[in-house]
Amino acid sequence: MRSGRNADRGRQPPDEESALSTSITIGVDAHKKTHALIAVDAVGRPLGEKTLPTSTEGHLAAGRWAGQYAVDGEVVRFAVEDCRHLTRRL
């Protein structure tokens, strides 16, 4: 058994470790007229893609689309390109 300050190097606390193992990330590539979304699992495998208009309806549809991945304790995270003039409504 290892002890000391390096004993847990590279390991995360159990609650963070389990959150990462069940997390879904939604990546958003923002454009003037559309937003392209992709859902990937914790190791980067694609789960789904969606392109939506940059309207109120499109933003609501993006939320509904992303919500399908928030089942069975899945943690859904968003990675949004920093284009504030294009993504501020998201």
PDB file with one MODEL, atoms N, CA, C and O in Angstrom:
MODEL        1
ATOM      1  N   MET A   1       0.843  -1.184   0.000  1.00  0.00           N
ATOM      2  CA  MET A   1       0.000   0.000   0.000  1.00  0.00           C
ATOM      3  C   MET A   1       0.881   1.238   0.000  1.00  0.00           C
ATOM      4  O   MET A   1       1.801   1.365   0.808  1.00  0.00           O
ATOM      5  N   ARG A   2       0.587   2.141  -0.912  1.00  0.00           N
ATOM      6  CA  ARG A   2       1.358   3.369  -0.998  1.00  0.00           C
ATOM      7  C   ARG A   2       0.787   4.405  -0.044  1.00  0.00           C
ATOM      8  O   ARG A   2      -0.420   4.459   0.195  1.00  0.00           O
ATOM      9  N   SER A   3       1.655   5.203   0.478  1.00  0.00           N
ATOM     10  CA  SER A   3       1.182   6.276   1.340  1.00  0.00           C
ATOM     11  C   SER A   3       1.938   7.546   0.995  1.00  0.00           C
ATOM     12  O   SER A   3       2.855   7.534   0.174  1.00  0.00           O
ATOM     13  N   GLY A   4       1.555   8.611   1.611  1.00  0.00           N
ATOM     14  CA  GLY A   4       2.220   9.873   1.354  1.00  0.00           C
ATOM     15  C   GLY A   4       1.467  10.700   0.333  1.00  0.00           C
ATOM     16  O   GLY A   4       0.361  10.363  -0.089  1.00  0.00           O
ATOM     17  N   ARG A   5       2.108  11.796  -0.050  1.00  0.00           N
ATOM     18  CA  ARG A   5       1.380  12.732  -0.893  1.00  0.00           C
ATOM     19  C   ARG A   5       1.188  12.258  -2.330  1.00  0.00           C
ATOM     20  O   ARG A   5       0.330  12.805  -3.023  1.00  0.00           O
ATOM     21  N   ASN A   6       1.934  11.278  -2.811  1.00  0.00           N
ATOM     22  CA  ASN A   6       1.769  10.790  -4.170  1.00  0.00           C
ATOM     23  C   ASN A   6       0.881   9.547  -4.260  1.00  0.00           C
ATOM     24  O   ASN A   6       0.721   8.982  -5.342  1.00  0.00           O
ATOM     25  N   ALA A   7       0.315   9.124  -3.161  1.00  0.00           N
ATOM     26  CA  ALA A   7      -0.462   7.877  -3.138  1.00  0.00           C
ATOM     27  C   ALA A   7      -1.656   7.922  -4.090  1.00  0.00           C
ATOM     28  O   ALA A   7      -1.981   6.912  -4.713  1.00  0.00           O
ATOM     29  N   ASP A   8      -2.312   9.075  -4.213  1.00  0.00           N
ATOM     30  CA  ASP A   8      -3.513   9.166  -5.044  1.00  0.00           C
ATOM     31  C   ASP A   8      -3.273   9.935  -6.339  1.00  0.00           C
ATOM     32  O   ASP A   8      -4.226  10.399  -6.966  1.00  0.00           O
ATOM     33  N   ARG A   9      -2.030  10.074  -6.741  1.00  0.00           N
ATOM     34  CA  ARG A   9      -1.730  10.823  -7.956  1.00  0.00           C
ATOM     35  C   ARG A   9      -2.456  10.188  -9.146  1.00  0.00           C
ATOM     36  O   ARG A   9      -2.419   8.971  -9.330  1.00  0.00           O
ATOM     37  N   GLY A  10      -3.109  11.017  -9.939  1.00  0.00           N
ATOM     38  CA  GLY A  10      -3.802  10.531 -11.116  1.00  0.00           C
ATOM     39  C   GLY A  10      -5.187   9.976 -10.842  1.00  0.00           C
ATOM     40  O   GLY A  10      -5.891   9.602 -11.780  1.00  0.00           O
ATOM     41  N   ARG A  11      -5.589   9.912  -9.613  1.00  0.00           N
ATOM     42  CA  ARG A  11      -6.927   9.408  -9.283  1.00  0.00           C
ATOM     43  C   ARG A  11      -7.779  10.567  -8.829  1.00  0.00           C
ATOM     44  O   ARG A  11      -7.305  11.505  -8.188  1.00  0.00           O
ATOM     45  N   GLN A  12      -9.029  10.481  -9.172  1.00  0.00           N
ATOM     46  CA  GLN A  12      -9.975  11.507  -8.767  1.00  0.00           C
ATOM     47  C   GLN A  12     -10.836  10.967  -7.642  1.00  0.00           C
ATOM     48  O   GLN A  12     -10.977   9.753  -7.492  1.00  0.00           O
ATOM     49  N   PRO A  13     -11.413  11.861  -6.849  1.00  0.00           N
ATOM     50  CA  PRO A  13     -12.335  11.391  -5.815  1.00  0.00           C
ATOM     51  C   PRO A  13     -13.443  10.563  -6.455  1.00  0.00           C
ATOM     52  O   PRO A  13     -13.808  10.828  -7.600  1.00  0.00           O
ATOM     53  N   PRO A  14     -13.986   9.575  -5.763  1.00  0.00           N
ATOM     54  CA  PRO A  14     -14.985   8.675  -6.343  1.00  0.00           C
ATOM     55  C   PRO A  14     -16.165   9.366  -7.007  1.00  0.00           C
ATOM     56  O   PRO A  14     -16.604   8.929  -8.070  1.00  0.00           O
ATOM     57  N   ASP A  15     -16.694  10.437  -6.408  1.00  0.00           N
ATOM     58  CA  ASP A  15     -17.860  11.072  -7.008  1.00  0.00           C
ATOM     59  C   ASP A  15     -17.510  11.745  -8.333  1.00  0.00           C
ATOM     60  O   ASP A  15     -18.317  11.709  -9.262  1.00  0.00           O
ATOM     61  N   GLU A  16     -16.341  12.352  -8.446  1.00  0.00           N
ATOM     62  CA  GLU A  16     -15.927  12.957  -9.707  1.00  0.00           C
ATOM     63  C   GLU A  16     -15.618  11.880 -10.735  1.00  0.00           C
ATOM     64  O   GLU A  16     -15.947  12.027 -11.912  1.00  0.00           O
ATOM     65  N   GLU A  17     -14.990  10.804 -10.296  1.00  0.00           N
ATOM     66  CA  GLU A  17     -14.657   9.713 -11.201  1.00  0.00           C
ATOM     67  C   GLU A  17     -15.911   9.104 -11.806  1.00  0.00           C
ATOM     68  O   GLU A  17     -15.947   8.834 -13.007  1.00  0.00           O
ATOM     69  N   SER A  18     -16.939   8.882 -10.997  1.00  0.00           N
ATOM     70  CA  SER A  18     -18.166   8.304 -11.531  1.00  0.00           C
ATOM     71  C   SER A  18     -18.890   9.296 -12.425  1.00  0.00           C
ATOM     72  O   SER A  18     -19.525   8.888 -13.398  1.00  0.00           O
ATOM     73  N   ALA A  19     -18.815  10.593 -12.123  1.00  0.00           N
ATOM     74  CA  ALA A  19     -19.452  11.589 -12.985  1.00  0.00           C
ATOM     75  C   ALA A  19     -18.792  11.608 -14.352  1.00  0.00           C
ATOM     76  O   ALA A  19     -19.480  11.732 -15.366  1.00  0.00           O
ATOM     77  N   LEU A  20     -17.471  11.489 -14.400  1.00  0.00           N
ATOM     78  CA  LEU A  20     -16.782  11.476 -15.680  1.00  0.00           C
ATOM     79  C   LEU A  20     -17.104  10.230 -16.480  1.00  0.00           C
ATOM     80  O   LEU A  20     -17.207  10.289 -17.705  1.00  0.00           O
ATOM     81  N   SER A  21     -17.262   9.108 -15.805  1.00  0.00           N
ATOM     82  CA  SER A  21     -17.512   7.873 -16.533  1.00  0.00           C
ATOM     83  C   SER A  21     -18.919   7.832 -17.116  1.00  0.00           C
ATOM     84  O   SER A  21     -19.193   7.005 -17.986  1.00  0.00           O
ATOM     85  N   THR A  22     -19.809   8.693 -16.665  1.00  0.00           N
ATOM     86  CA  THR A  22     -21.173   8.708 -17.191  1.00  0.00           C
ATOM     87  C   THR A  22     -21.528  10.066 -17.774  1.00  0.00           C
ATOM     88  O   THR A  22     -22.698  10.448 -17.784  1.00  0.00           O
ATOM     89  N   SER A  23     -20.541  10.791 -18.256  1.00  0.00           N
ATOM     90  CA  SER A  23     -20.846  12.128 -18.752  1.00  0.00           C
ATOM     91  C   SER A  23     -20.984  12.153 -20.268  1.00  0.00           C
ATOM     92  O   SER A  23     -20.350  11.380 -20.986  1.00  0.00           O
ATOM     93  N   ILE A  24     -21.817  13.048 -20.722  1.00  0.00           N
ATOM     94  CA  ILE A  24     -22.029  13.322 -22.138  1.00  0.00           C
ATOM     95  C   ILE A  24     -21.643  14.785 -22.342  1.00  0.00           C
ATOM     96  O   ILE A  24     -22.030  15.647 -21.553  1.00  0.00           O
ATOM     97  N   THR A  25     -20.889  15.062 -23.387  1.00  0.00           N
ATOM     98  CA  THR A  25     -20.539  16.434 -23.710  1.00  0.00           C
ATOM     99  C   THR A  25     -21.202  16.802 -25.028  1.00  0.00           C
ATOM    100  O   THR A  25     -21.128  16.066 -26.012  1.00  0.00           O
ATOM    101  N   ILE A  26     -21.846  17.954 -25.020  1.00  0.00           N
ATOM    102  CA  ILE A  26     -22.451  18.498 -26.233  1.00  0.00           C
ATOM    103  C   ILE A  26     -21.542  19.626 -26.700  1.00  0.00           C
ATOM    104  O   ILE A  26     -21.407  20.645 -26.023  1.00  0.00           O
ATOM    105  N   GLY A  27     -20.928  19.443 -27.844  1.00  0.00           N
ATOM    106  CA  GLY A  27     -20.081  20.475 -28.436  1.00  0.00           C
ATOM    107  C   GLY A  27     -20.911  21.315 -29.381  1.00  0.00           C
ATOM    108  O   GLY A  27     -21.738  20.787 -30.125  1.00  0.00           O
ATOM    109  N   VAL A  28     -20.695  22.621 -29.359  1.00  0.00           N
ATOM    110  CA  VAL A  28     -21.459  23.538 -30.206  1.00  0.00           C
ATOM    111  C   VAL A  28     -20.500  24.345 -31.069  1.00  0.00           C
ATOM    112  O   VAL A  28     -19.623  25.041 -30.559  1.00  0.00           O
ATOM    113  N   ASP A  29     -20.678  24.242 -32.388  1.00  0.00           N
ATOM    114  CA  ASP A  29     -19.940  25.049 -33.350  1.00  0.00           C
ATOM    115  C   ASP A  29     -20.915  26.100 -33.857  1.00  0.00           C
ATOM    116  O   ASP A  29     -21.859  25.790 -34.584  1.00  0.00           O
ATOM    117  N   ALA A  30     -20.678  27.337 -33.467  1.00  0.00           N
ATOM    118  CA  ALA A  30     -21.635  28.410 -33.741  1.00  0.00           C
ATOM    119  C   ALA A  30     -21.341  29.111 -35.064  1.00  0.00           C
ATOM    120  O   ALA A  30     -20.193  29.416 -35.388  1.00  0.00           O
ATOM    121  N   HIS A  31     -22.399  29.353 -35.806  1.00  0.00           N
ATOM    122  CA  HIS A  31     -22.323  30.098 -37.060  1.00  0.00           C
ATOM    123  C   HIS A  31     -23.434  31.146 -37.062  1.00  0.00           C
ATOM    124  O   HIS A  31     -24.309  31.135 -36.196  1.00  0.00           O
ATOM    125  N   LYS A  32     -23.392  32.035 -38.023  1.00  0.00           N
ATOM    126  CA  LYS A  32     -24.370  33.122 -38.059  1.00  0.00           C
ATOM    127  C   LYS A  32     -25.804  32.624 -38.235  1.00  0.00           C
ATOM    128  O   LYS A  32     -26.716  33.144 -37.592  1.00  0.00           O
ATOM    129  N   LYS A  33     -26.018  31.624 -39.097  1.00  0.00           N
ATOM    130  CA  LYS A  33     -27.380  31.164 -39.380  1.00  0.00           C
ATOM    131  C   LYS A  33     -27.718  29.812 -38.776  1.00  0.00           C
ATOM    132  O   LYS A  33     -28.893  29.465 -38.661  1.00  0.00           O
ATOM    133  N   THR A  34     -26.706  29.043 -38.388  1.00  0.00           N
ATOM    134  CA  THR A  34     -26.949  27.721 -37.795  1.00  0.00           C
ATOM    135  C   THR A  34     -25.951  27.443 -36.688  1.00  0.00           C
ATOM    136  O   THR A  34     -24.869  28.027 -36.639  1.00  0.00           O
ATOM    137  N   HIS A  35     -26.336  26.543 -35.804  1.00  0.00           N
ATOM    138  CA  HIS A  35     -25.429  25.997 -34.791  1.00  0.00           C
ATOM    139  C   HIS A  35     -25.361  24.491 -35.037  1.00  0.00           C
ATOM    140  O   HIS A  35     -26.389  23.826 -35.162  1.00  0.00           O
ATOM    141  N   ALA A  36     -24.149  23.967 -35.103  1.00  0.00           N
ATOM    142  CA  ALA A  36     -23.961  22.524 -35.259  1.00  0.00           C
ATOM    143  C   ALA A  36     -23.620  21.956 -33.890  1.00  0.00           C
ATOM    144  O   ALA A  36     -22.701  22.430 -33.223  1.00  0.00           O
ATOM    145  N   LEU A  37     -24.362  20.942 -33.479  1.00  0.00           N
ATOM    146  CA  LEU A  37     -24.152  20.303 -32.181  1.00  0.00           C
ATOM    147  C   LEU A  37     -23.725  18.860 -32.390  1.00  0.00           C
ATOM    148  O   LEU A  37     -24.170  18.196 -33.327  1.00  0.00           O
ATOM    149  N   ILE A  38     -22.860  18.384 -31.511  1.00  0.00           N
ATOM    150  CA  ILE A  38     -22.479  16.981 -31.503  1.00  0.00           C
ATOM    151  C   ILE A  38     -22.445  16.509 -30.061  1.00  0.00           C
ATOM    152  O   ILE A  38     -21.961  17.216 -29.177  1.00  0.00           O
ATOM    153  N   ALA A  39     -22.954  15.328 -29.833  1.00  0.00           N
ATOM    154  CA  ALA A  39     -22.919  14.714 -28.504  1.00  0.00           C
ATOM    155  C   ALA A  39     -21.864  13.613 -28.541  1.00  0.00           C
ATOM    156  O   ALA A  39     -21.849  12.786 -29.452  1.00  0.00           O
ATOM    157  N   VAL A  40     -20.976  13.611 -27.538  1.00  0.00           N
ATOM    158  CA  VAL A  40     -19.962  12.568 -27.422  1.00  0.00           C
ATOM    159  C   VAL A  40     -19.991  12.001 -26.013  1.00  0.00           C
ATOM    160  O   VAL A  40     -20.385  12.683 -25.067  1.00  0.00           O
ATOM    161  N   ASP A  41     -19.566  10.734 -25.879  1.00  0.00           N
ATOM    162  CA  ASP A  41     -19.519  10.127 -24.553  1.00  0.00           C
ATOM    163  C   ASP A  41     -18.216  10.493 -23.858  1.00  0.00           C
ATOM    164  O   ASP A  41     -17.445  11.305 -24.370  1.00  0.00           O
ATOM    165  N   ALA A  42     -17.968   9.906 -22.705  1.00  0.00           N
ATOM    166  CA  ALA A  42     -16.825  10.273 -21.868  1.00  0.00           C
ATOM    167  C   ALA A  42     -15.475  10.019 -22.537  1.00  0.00           C
ATOM    168  O   ALA A  42     -14.475  10.627 -22.155  1.00  0.00           O
ATOM    169  N   VAL A  43     -15.435   9.136 -23.520  1.00  0.00           N
ATOM    170  CA  VAL A  43     -14.167   8.868 -24.213  1.00  0.00           C
ATOM    171  C   VAL A  43     -14.149   9.456 -25.619  1.00  0.00           C
ATOM    172  O   VAL A  43     -13.249   9.155 -26.403  1.00  0.00           O
ATOM    173  N   GLY A  44     -15.131  10.290 -25.946  1.00  0.00           N
ATOM    174  CA  GLY A  44     -15.140  10.999 -27.211  1.00  0.00           C
ATOM    175  C   GLY A  44     -15.833  10.316 -28.374  1.00  0.00           C
ATOM    176  O   GLY A  44     -15.742  10.782 -29.509  1.00  0.00           O
ATOM    177  N   ARG A  45     -16.527   9.215 -28.107  1.00  0.00           N
ATOM    178  CA  ARG A  45     -17.258   8.542 -29.186  1.00  0.00           C
ATOM    179  C   ARG A  45     -18.511   9.338 -29.529  1.00  0.00           C
ATOM    180  O   ARG A  45     -19.285   9.685 -28.637  1.00  0.00           O
ATOM    181  N   PRO A  46     -18.722   9.635 -30.819  1.00  0.00           N
ATOM    182  CA  PRO A  46     -19.912  10.392 -31.219  1.00  0.00           C
ATOM    183  C   PRO A  46     -21.197   9.615 -30.944  1.00  0.00           C
ATOM    184  O   PRO A  46     -21.290   8.418 -31.215  1.00  0.00           O
ATOM    185  N   LEU A  47     -22.175  10.318 -30.406  1.00  0.00           N
ATOM    186  CA  LEU A  47     -23.475   9.715 -30.111  1.00  0.00           C
ATOM    187  C   LEU A  47     -24.573  10.273 -31.012  1.00  0.00           C
ATOM    188  O   LEU A  47     -25.568   9.595 -31.267  1.00  0.00           O
ATOM    189  N   GLY A  48     -24.401  11.489 -31.489  1.00  0.00           N
ATOM    190  CA  GLY A  48     -25.405  12.101 -32.345  1.00  0.00           C
ATOM    191  C   GLY A  48     -24.977  13.495 -32.761  1.00  0.00           C
ATOM    192  O   GLY A  48     -24.142  14.126 -32.112  1.00  0.00           O
ATOM    193  N   GLU A  49     -25.559  13.964 -33.850  1.00  0.00           N
ATOM    194  CA  GLU A  49     -25.281  15.300 -34.367  1.00  0.00           C
ATOM    195  C   GLU A  49     -26.586  15.975 -34.750  1.00  0.00           C
ATOM    196  O   GLU A  49     -27.570  15.316 -35.088  1.00  0.00           O
ATOM    197  N   LYS A  50     -26.577  17.293 -34.692  1.00  0.00           N
ATOM    198  CA  LYS A  50     -27.782  18.046 -35.050  1.00  0.00           C
ATOM    199  C   LYS A  50     -27.347  19.440 -35.487  1.00  0.00           C
ATOM    200  O   LYS A  50     -26.490  20.055 -34.851  1.00  0.00           O
ATOM    201  N   THR A  51     -27.933  19.935 -36.563  1.00  0.00           N
ATOM    202  CA  THR A  51     -27.718  21.309 -36.996  1.00  0.00           C
ATOM    203  C   THR A  51     -29.053  22.024 -36.915  1.00  0.00           C
ATOM    204  O   THR A  51     -30.056  21.558 -37.455  1.00  0.00           O
ATOM    205  N   LEU A  52     -29.051  23.159 -36.236  1.00  0.00           N
ATOM    206  CA  LEU A  52     -30.291  23.888 -35.982  1.00  0.00           C
ATOM    207  C   LEU A  52     -30.129  25.362 -36.321  1.00  0.00           C
ATOM    208  O   LEU A  52     -29.017  25.889 -36.293  1.00  0.00           O
ATOM    209  N   PRO A  53     -31.240  26.030 -36.643  1.00  0.00           N
ATOM    210  CA  PRO A  53     -31.170  27.460 -36.933  1.00  0.00           C
ATOM    211  C   PRO A  53     -30.901  28.271 -35.665  1.00  0.00           C
ATOM    212  O   PRO A  53     -31.150  27.813 -34.550  1.00  0.00           O
ATOM    213  N   THR A  54     -30.389  29.475 -35.862  1.00  0.00           N
ATOM    214  CA  THR A  54     -30.073  30.346 -34.728  1.00  0.00           C
ATOM    215  C   THR A  54     -31.264  31.216 -34.339  1.00  0.00           C
ATOM    216  O   THR A  54     -31.127  32.416 -34.100  1.00  0.00           O
ATOM    217  N   SER A  55     -32.412  30.595 -34.281  1.00  0.00           N
ATOM    218  CA  SER A  55     -33.643  31.279 -33.888  1.00  0.00           C
ATOM    219  C   SER A  55     -34.051  30.796 -32.503  1.00  0.00           C
ATOM    220  O   SER A  55     -33.463  29.860 -31.961  1.00  0.00           O
ATOM    221  N   THR A  56     -35.049  31.433 -31.946  1.00  0.00           N
ATOM    222  CA  THR A  56     -35.579  30.982 -30.660  1.00  0.00           C
ATOM    223  C   THR A  56     -36.019  29.528 -30.753  1.00  0.00           C
ATOM    224  O   THR A  56     -35.739  28.734 -29.855  1.00  0.00           O
ATOM    225  N   GLU A  57     -36.701  29.179 -31.826  1.00  0.00           N
ATOM    226  CA  GLU A  57     -37.145  27.796 -32.011  1.00  0.00           C
ATOM    227  C   GLU A  57     -35.962  26.843 -32.089  1.00  0.00           C
ATOM    228  O   GLU A  57     -36.000  25.748 -31.528  1.00  0.00           O
ATOM    229  N   GLY A  58     -34.911  27.263 -32.788  1.00  0.00           N
ATOM    230  CA  GLY A  58     -33.702  26.430 -32.899  1.00  0.00           C
ATOM    231  C   GLY A  58     -33.019  26.234 -31.560  1.00  0.00           C
ATOM    232  O   GLY A  58     -32.542  25.142 -31.253  1.00  0.00           O
ATOM    233  N   HIS A  59     -32.970  27.298 -30.758  1.00  0.00           N
ATOM    234  CA  HIS A  59     -32.353  27.189 -29.435  1.00  0.00           C
ATOM    235  C   HIS A  59     -33.154  26.265 -28.526  1.00  0.00           C
ATOM    236  O   HIS A  59     -32.577  25.468 -27.787  1.00  0.00           O
ATOM    237  N   LEU A  60     -34.462  26.367 -28.576  1.00  0.00           N
ATOM    238  CA  LEU A  60     -35.301  25.475 -27.774  1.00  0.00           C
ATOM    239  C   LEU A  60     -35.149  24.026 -28.240  1.00  0.00           C
ATOM    240  O   LEU A  60     -35.110  23.104 -27.425  1.00  0.00           O
ATOM    241  N   ALA A  61     -35.064  23.838 -29.550  1.00  0.00           N
ATOM    242  CA  ALA A  61     -34.867  22.491 -30.097  1.00  0.00           C
ATOM    243  C   ALA A  61     -33.514  21.930 -29.659  1.00  0.00           C
ATOM    244  O   ALA A  61     -33.394  20.731 -29.406  1.00  0.00           O
ATOM    245  N   ALA A  62     -32.503  22.783 -29.570  1.00  0.00           N
ATOM    246  CA  ALA A  62     -31.175  22.330 -29.116  1.00  0.00           C
ATOM    247  C   ALA A  62     -31.260  21.813 -27.683  1.00  0.00           C
ATOM    248  O   ALA A  62     -30.667  20.785 -27.355  1.00  0.00           O
ATOM    249  N   GLY A  63     -31.996  22.523 -26.833  1.00  0.00           N
ATOM    250  CA  GLY A  63     -32.172  22.073 -25.450  1.00  0.00           C
ATOM    251  C   GLY A  63     -32.902  20.747 -25.363  1.00  0.00           C
ATOM    252  O   GLY A  63     -32.530  19.872 -24.581  1.00  0.00           O
ATOM    253  N   ARG A  64     -33.938  20.605 -26.165  1.00  0.00           N
ATOM    254  CA  ARG A  64     -34.676  19.333 -26.178  1.00  0.00           C
ATOM    255  C   ARG A  64     -33.794  18.197 -26.695  1.00  0.00           C
ATOM    256  O   ARG A  64     -33.796  17.095 -26.146  1.00  0.00           O
ATOM    257  N   TRP A  65     -33.038  18.481 -27.761  1.00  0.00           N
ATOM    258  CA  TRP A  65     -32.158  17.461 -28.337  1.00  0.00           C
ATOM    259  C   TRP A  65     -31.106  17.025 -27.320  1.00  0.00           C
ATOM    260  O   TRP A  65     -30.861  15.830 -27.153  1.00  0.00           O
ATOM    261  N   ALA A  66     -30.486  17.990 -26.641  1.00  0.00           N
ATOM    262  CA  ALA A  66     -29.472  17.661 -25.632  1.00  0.00           C
ATOM    263  C   ALA A  66     -30.093  16.914 -24.458  1.00  0.00           C
ATOM    264  O   ALA A  66     -29.451  16.050 -23.861  1.00  0.00           O
ATOM    265  N   GLY A  67     -31.342  17.242 -24.124  1.00  0.00           N
ATOM    266  CA  GLY A  67     -32.018  16.612 -22.993  1.00  0.00           C
ATOM    267  C   GLY A  67     -32.209  15.119 -23.151  1.00  0.00           C
ATOM    268  O   GLY A  67     -32.347  14.411 -22.153  1.00  0.00           O
ATOM    269  N   GLN A  68     -32.220  14.625 -24.367  1.00  0.00           N
ATOM    270  CA  GLN A  68     -32.388  13.185 -24.566  1.00  0.00           C
ATOM    271  C   GLN A  68     -31.222  12.388 -23.984  1.00  0.00           C
ATOM    272  O   GLN A  68     -31.355  11.192 -23.725  1.00  0.00           O
ATOM    273  N   TYR A  69     -30.088  13.042 -23.779  1.00  0.00           N
ATOM    274  CA  TYR A  69     -28.913  12.365 -23.236  1.00  0.00           C
ATOM    275  C   TYR A  69     -28.864  12.414 -21.712  1.00  0.00           C
ATOM    276  O   TYR A  69     -28.026  11.748 -21.104  1.00  0.00           O
ATOM    277  N   ALA A  70     -29.737  13.183 -21.092  1.00  0.00           N
ATOM    278  CA  ALA A  70     -29.763  13.329 -19.634  1.00  0.00           C
ATOM    279  C   ALA A  70     -30.697  12.302 -19.015  1.00  0.00           C
ATOM    280  O   ALA A  70     -31.668  12.662 -18.349  1.00  0.00           O
ATOM    281  N   VAL A  71     -30.410  11.036 -19.231  1.00  0.00           N
ATOM    282  CA  VAL A  71     -31.214   9.952 -18.677  1.00  0.00           C
ATOM    283  C   VAL A  71     -30.321   9.003 -17.893  1.00  0.00           C
ATOM    284  O   VAL A  71     -29.115   8.935 -18.132  1.00  0.00           O
ATOM    285  N   ASP A  72     -30.902   8.287 -16.981  1.00  0.00           N
ATOM    286  CA  ASP A  72     -30.172   7.278 -16.197  1.00  0.00           C
ATOM    287  C   ASP A  72     -28.930   7.844 -15.511  1.00  0.00           C
ATOM    288  O   ASP A  72     -27.890   7.186 -15.468  1.00  0.00           O
ATOM    289  N   GLY A  73     -29.035   9.048 -14.982  1.00  0.00           N
ATOM    290  CA  GLY A  73     -27.931   9.626 -14.226  1.00  0.00           C
ATOM    291  C   GLY A  73     -26.811  10.208 -15.065  1.00  0.00           C
ATOM    292  O   GLY A  73     -25.758  10.553 -14.528  1.00  0.00           O
ATOM    293  N   GLU A  74     -27.014  10.327 -16.377  1.00  0.00           N
ATOM    294  CA  GLU A  74     -25.982  10.910 -17.230  1.00  0.00           C
ATOM    295  C   GLU A  74     -25.813  12.396 -16.891  1.00  0.00           C
ATOM    296  O   GLU A  74     -26.791  13.107 -16.658  1.00  0.00           O
ATOM    297  N   VAL A  75     -24.572  12.842 -16.869  1.00  0.00           N
ATOM    298  CA  VAL A  75     -24.255  14.248 -16.674  1.00  0.00           C
ATOM    299  C   VAL A  75     -24.037  14.834 -18.063  1.00  0.00           C
ATOM    300  O   VAL A  75     -23.201  14.337 -18.817  1.00  0.00           O
ATOM    301  N   VAL A  76     -24.777  15.883 -18.412  1.00  0.00           N
ATOM    302  CA  VAL A  76     -24.625  16.510 -19.719  1.00  0.00           C
ATOM    303  C   VAL A  76     -23.897  17.840 -19.525  1.00  0.00           C
ATOM    304  O   VAL A  76     -24.319  18.703 -18.755  1.00  0.00           O
ATOM    305  N   ARG A  77     -22.793  17.968 -20.251  1.00  0.00           N
ATOM    306  CA  ARG A  77     -21.992  19.193 -20.201  1.00  0.00           C
ATOM    307  C   ARG A  77     -21.979  19.805 -21.583  1.00  0.00           C
ATOM    308  O   ARG A  77     -22.122  19.103 -22.585  1.00  0.00           O
ATOM    309  N   PHE A  78     -21.809  21.112 -21.637  1.00  0.00           N
ATOM    310  CA  PHE A  78     -21.748  21.805 -22.912  1.00  0.00           C
ATOM    311  C   PHE A  78     -20.374  22.411 -23.113  1.00  0.00           C
ATOM    312  O   PHE A  78     -19.792  22.970 -22.184  1.00  0.00           O
ATOM    313  N   ALA A  79     -19.856  22.301 -24.323  1.00  0.00           N
ATOM    314  CA  ALA A  79     -18.626  22.966 -24.738  1.00  0.00           C
ATOM    315  C   ALA A  79     -19.024  23.871 -25.891  1.00  0.00           C
ATOM    316  O   ALA A  79     -19.266  23.406 -27.005  1.00  0.00           O
ATOM    317  N   VAL A  80     -19.091  25.171 -25.614  1.00  0.00           N
ATOM    318  CA  VAL A  80     -19.594  26.126 -26.593  1.00  0.00           C
ATOM    319  C   VAL A  80     -18.445  27.003 -27.070  1.00  0.00           C
ATOM    320  O   VAL A  80     -17.720  27.595 -26.271  1.00  0.00           O
ATOM    321  N   GLU A  81     -18.297  27.073 -28.391  1.00  0.00           N
ATOM    322  CA  GLU A  81     -17.290  27.930 -28.997  1.00  0.00           C
ATOM    323  C   GLU A  81     -17.507  29.366 -28.499  1.00  0.00           C
ATOM    324  O   GLU A  81     -18.645  29.827 -28.403  1.00  0.00           O
ATOM    325  N   ASP A  82     -16.425  30.061 -28.186  1.00  0.00           N
ATOM    326  CA  ASP A  82     -16.538  31.408 -27.635  1.00  0.00           C
ATOM    327  C   ASP A  82     -16.762  32.434 -28.750  1.00  0.00           C
ATOM    328  O   ASP A  82     -15.837  33.128 -29.171  1.00  0.00           O
ATOM    329  N   CYS A  83     -17.984  32.508 -29.207  1.00  0.00           N
ATOM    330  CA  CYS A  83     -18.420  33.521 -30.191  1.00  0.00           C
ATOM    331  C   CYS A  83     -19.618  34.198 -29.564  1.00  0.00           C
ATOM    332  O   CYS A  83     -20.757  33.938 -29.953  1.00  0.00           O
ATOM    333  N   ARG A  84     -19.375  35.051 -28.613  1.00  0.00           N
ATOM    334  CA  ARG A  84     -20.461  35.626 -27.817  1.00  0.00           C
ATOM    335  C   ARG A  84     -21.546  36.281 -28.650  1.00  0.00           C
ATOM    336  O   ARG A  84     -22.724  36.213 -28.299  1.00  0.00           O
ATOM    337  N   HIS A  85     -21.167  36.909 -29.738  1.00  0.00           N
ATOM    338  CA  HIS A  85     -22.202  37.555 -30.546  1.00  0.00           C
ATOM    339  C   HIS A  85     -23.077  36.522 -31.252  1.00  0.00           C
ATOM    340  O   HIS A  85     -24.170  36.858 -31.709  1.00  0.00           O
ATOM    341  N   LEU A  86     -22.620  35.273 -31.349  1.00  0.00           N
ATOM    342  CA  LEU A  86     -23.406  34.213 -31.977  1.00  0.00           C
ATOM    343  C   LEU A  86     -24.056  33.258 -30.971  1.00  0.00           C
ATOM    344  O   LEU A  86     -25.074  32.635 -31.274  1.00  0.00           O
ATOM    345  N   THR A  87     -23.474  33.144 -29.785  1.00  0.00           N
ATOM    346  CA  THR A  87     -23.944  32.130 -28.840  1.00  0.00           C
ATOM    347  C   THR A  87     -24.562  32.694 -27.566  1.00  0.00           C
ATOM    348  O   THR A  87     -24.966  31.920 -26.699  1.00  0.00           O
ATOM    349  N   ARG A  88     -24.646  33.966 -27.428  1.00  0.00           N
ATOM    350  CA  ARG A  88     -25.134  34.524 -26.157  1.00  0.00           C
ATOM    351  C   ARG A  88     -26.536  34.054 -25.800  1.00  0.00           C
ATOM    352  O   ARG A  88     -26.870  33.988 -24.616  1.00  0.00           O
ATOM    353  N   ARG A  89     -27.358  33.729 -26.771  1.00  0.00           N
ATOM    354  CA  ARG A  89     -28.726  33.272 -26.473  1.00  0.00           C
ATOM    355  C   ARG A  89     -28.789  31.799 -26.089  1.00  0.00           C
ATOM    356  O   ARG A  89     -29.774  31.339 -25.511  1.00  0.00           O
ATOM    357  N   LEU A  90     -27.728  31.066 -26.416  1.00  0.00           N
ATOM    358  CA  LEU A  90     -27.722  29.660 -26.037  1.00  0.00           C
ATOM    359  C   LEU A  90     -27.556  29.555 -24.535  1.00  0.00           C
ATOM    360  O   LEU A  90     -27.523  28.450 -23.993  1.00  0.00           O
TER     361      LEU A  90
ENDMDL
END
